[in-house]
């Protein structure tokens, strides 16, 4: 059982930055691909970014490419999402997720929510204009 706890959300002005953290307890995340998703009010949950189990591959939604950076620190059992140049449309609850990827998918950074086995409770990010 993996428990994921997000932190770092808050209120920021457009153009500002935030860094989200996702701390995992239980089994180490070193065997997991990790992803960030978000859900705005009245909208479906959408993919934001992912990093593969081995850290060699990343994947970003077009809407955040060039502004957001996903990274992982296996020693700290933590995944980060650095968000720069934030826009009001980035306002959402951000969720961390773990994909218990088998070894043959060690280089996969999937955008498919169905591939993820564990989810955090989310952290609110609000970007004011």
LINZI-V110430 format. One record per pair of residues at least 6 apart in sequence whose ideal C-beta (glycine too) atoms are under 6 Angstrom apart, sorted by the first residue. I is the first residue (numbers start at 1). J is the second residue. If there is no record, write none. Layout:
I/J  I/J
This chain:
1/26  2/24  2/26  2/27  2/98  2/118  3/25  3/26  4/22  4/24  4/96  4/118  4/120  5/23  5/120  6/22  6/96  6/120  6/123  7/21  8/19  8/20  8/21  9/123  9/124  9/125  11/126  12/18  12/86  12/127  13/128  14/87  14/88  14/127  14/129  16/86  17/84  18/83  19/80  19/82  20/81  20/94  21/78  21/80  22/79  22/96  23/78  24/77  28/77  29/77  30/74  32/53  32/98  32/99  32/100  33/52  33/53  33/99  33/101  33/108  34/51  34/72  34/79  34/98  35/50  35/97  36/48  36/49  36/81  36/96  37/45  37/47  37/48  37/95  38/48  38/92  38/94  39/45  39/92  39/93  40/92  47/61  47/111  48/61  48/64  49/60  49/68  49/70  50/59  50/109  50/110  51/58  51/70  51/72  51/109  52/107  52/108  52/109  53/101  53/106  54/106  54/107  55/72  56/107  57/107  57/109  58/70  58/109  59/109  59/111  67/84  67/85  68/83  69/82  70/81  71/80  72/79  86/127  88/127  88/129  90/127  91/126  91/127  93/122  93/124  94/123  94/125  95/119  95/120  95/122  96/120  97/116  97/119  98/118  99/115  99/116  100/117  101/108
